[in-house]
Amino acid sequence: MVPGVKSFIGTILIIVLVIVYALAATTIASLLLGTAPWWVHFLYFLISGLLWILPAMLIIKWMAGGRRRQ
């Protein structure tokens, strides 16, 4: 696949991932953490804030990988 097309597809995937993940994480937090103490909120947002990086890393690895040297 042409690197420019791969980068474009990867960029669109990352944007969709961030939007969908942010909406899902916020919805889950508002439904489940309404009466929880502050430290539960802190832990939830710490973990959920870092968790989206894993699929983003895979997309970036796919975008950068497989380039042939000429």
Helices and strands as residue ranges (DSSP letters): H 3-32, H 38-51, H 53-64
